[in-house]
Amino acid sequence: MAQDEICQHIRDIKELKTADKYECAECVKIGSDWVHLRTCQTCGVTLCCDQSPNKHMTAHFHATDHPVVISSEPGEQWLYCYKDDTFAEYG
């Protein structure tokens, strides 16, 4: 992807925040399961994706306005910006 096609929110990320634990912090609190995990690049929290029953990362974005997440899935190297609906790969 050309640099000019990547949104400013993603371009502003200089160092990736990665998951401390391979779990959704909110699902653990309520005893729920998750499908995939994402890590917020503003605060570093790791939460579940929209394919998961509780969609905690999207709820986190709506509550905090933190725009960029990375996939916390092994082998995946991409970022997503909620505000601009933009993906970018890294690696």
Secondary structure, DSSP 4 states (H G I P E B T S, - for coil): --GGGS-HHHHT--S----SSSS-HHHHHHT---S-EEEETTT--EEE-TTSSS-HHHHHHHHH---EEEE-STT--EEEETTTTEEEE--
